C-alpha cells in the first residue's frame, strides 16, 4: 500500500485558533529487514560523527549539530531529530551503517524527513550515501566534500534555484575516474515549516521514482536520455574534418545563361512628366500665388530693434481663387517603361551538393553503463551542507530494499505528526481583522446595445490604426514601391487624416469664435434704447389708437 497523501489525511480546521494537544512520542518499533537502516533519534546512544575537516583545504566545517525536539509546529512531545544549529556555516555529520549496504540486483529505498523550522533562504538539506571503501573515519578520514559517495538526494534552495537533487556517482571504466550524473529536470522542493517526507526509489530494472509526502513527483528510467546522460554518445563529430574547398552548398544561383532583353532600359526613371498634361488656358504664370496681407498692420508691441524689421504675413492671392497662378509644373506619372535594374533569374544549381556537415566517427571514449542501479557498496550516510538558515531538522531516516517498509514507516510516523503540525500551523496563522463580505448575488443582465456598439467601434478603430501604422512604416522604408503597389490605401489613409484634422480645425475655430465673439460684443456700444412710452391710463376705449395714429404707424412700417 502506498503512502497516503498528507493533504488527504489532514482535516479541515477552523480559522479560530485552537489549543493543540501534543501526544507523547512513541517510537516505531516494528521489526525491519536485516539490511535495513532506520534512525529516529529516540535512543541515548549517538553514533553520529560531527566532522571538523576543511572543505577544499580552506574553510572548516564549523557548523554545530544537536539532537533535540522541534520548536516550531510541534507534532509529538519528546520527538527528537538531528538539527542544524549554526547560521551561514558549513556542516558535516555522518553515521556508519551497522552493515555494508549492497544494492546489486536489488531495490534501493532512501527516505527521510526534512523540517525547515525557519524556512530556507539559501542552503541545502540533502543526504549522501557514502562509499564503503571511503567511508569517513573519526580519527583518520573526516567527512568532507571530497568523501566519495554513491547517491546524493534531497532539497536544495538558494535564490531562484529550488530543486530536489538526485545525483549518481558512477565510475568511468576507461579513465577510472568517477563522474556525477545528475537528473536533468529535478522537481521543486517544498519550502514549508512543517515536516516534508522525501523518498527515492531505484529499482533493479533501472526505473526510479521520487516521492514527496508520498506522492510521485518524478519517475522514469535511468537509461532514458531525457532524464540522465549516463553514457557518452556512440558517435561524435570529427573535429579534424573540414569542408572541401570545391564543396558547393548554394542550392540556387543566378542563371548564367540568362541575357538581359534588348528593350530593357535600366536607366528609365520611375516617374516621368505626364505627356498628356497641358497647361490650362486661364493659368496666369505672372501672378504670384501668395501676396502680403494688405490688411495687416504692425503690432503695437513690435520693436524693430529687438524683433527686426516687421513684414506683413503672406496670404493666398485672391486673384488665384478661380484659376491657377505662378509657375506651372507638368505633373508626374508612373513611367510605363520603367523596369528597374535587371538581374538574371534564380535557377537550381547543378553543382549543389547539399549542406555540408562534418562526418561522425566512433567515440573512442564510449562505454555502456547498462546497470546504473547496481551501486557500489555503501558503508555510511551523512549530511554535508552549506546553509545560511539554521534550525533544519532531519528525522526518520530509512535506507533499505523494501518499498513496503518505507511506506509503513511514513504512514506510522510522518502522517500522524504532520497532521498535528498542520493543526498548529493553521491555529497560529495570522487571522484577518474583519470577516470577508459575501458577494451580493445579482442577476445577469445583457449589456445595452450602445455598449456593444461602442466596443465594436473601438475595436475596429484599433484595427484601422494598426493597419495605418503598418502602412506608414512601409511607406517610410520604401516609398516608391509602397505607393506604386498600394495606391488605394494611400488615398484612404490620407482622406481619413485630412478629415480628422479638418474636424479638429473646425472645433477649435468654433471655440475661438465663441471666445473672441463674446469679447467683441462686450466692447461694442450698447444699442440705442427706444424712448419709453407713456403708461396707459386704462384698458378701454381711450387706450385704442386713433385713425390718424394708425395711418402714421403704417407709413413708418412701409418706410
Secondary structure, 3 states (H helix, E strand, C coil): CCCCCHHHHCCCCCCCCCCCCCCECCCCCCCCCCCCEEECCCCCCCCCEECCCEECCCEECCCCEEEEECCCCCCCECCEEEEECCCCEEEEEEEEEEEEECCCCCCEEEEEEEEECCCCCEEECCEEEEECCCCCECCCECCCCCCCEEEEEEEEEECCEEEEEEEEEEECCCCCCEEEEECCCCCCCCCCCCEEEEEEEECCCCEEEEEECCEEEEEEECCCCCCCCCCCCCEEECCCCCCCCCCCCCCEEECCCCCCCCCCCCCCCCEEECCCCCCCCCCECCCCCEEECCCCCCCCCCCHHHHCCCCCCEEECHHHCCCCECCCCCCEEECCCCCCCCCCCEEECCCCCCCCCCCEEECCCCCCCCCCCCCCCEEEEEEEEEECCCCEEEEEEEEECCHHHHHHHHHHHHHHHHHHHHHHHHHCCCCCCCCCCCCCCCCCCCCCHHHHHHHHHHHHHHHHHHHHHHHHHHHHHCHHHHHHHCHHHHHHHHHHHHHHHHHHHHHHHHHHHHHHHHHHHHHCCCCCCCCCCCCCCCCCHHHCCCHHHHHHHHHHHHC
